[in-house]
């Protein structure tokens, strides 16, 4: 089955998050430099706002 995302056609199982490998849906993911990422947690942790309480992985760090 073919899906279109990021201006390209993909086999459904080939549209995966670049970081964790989770299979994505067309239009249901984020993009950075032409590569697909799942919205949470990968894109948010890698490219979202940084700092405590912002939803990234670092907000769960206890000191």
C-alpha positions, 0 to 999 in steps of 0.5 A: 500500500502506498502513502504520500508524505513529505512530498514523496510516496512511501510503502506504508511499512517504510514510513518510520520514525528516524529515531525509534523506528515506529511506523507512522501514518501519513500526516500524523508525524513531524518532519525535520530536514526531510526526515520523518519523526513521531511527534512524541517523544522523538520530535519533541525531545530532539527538536522541541523547546528545551527546559524543565516542564516543556514536555521533552525528555529532560523534563523528567530528569530529577536532580 
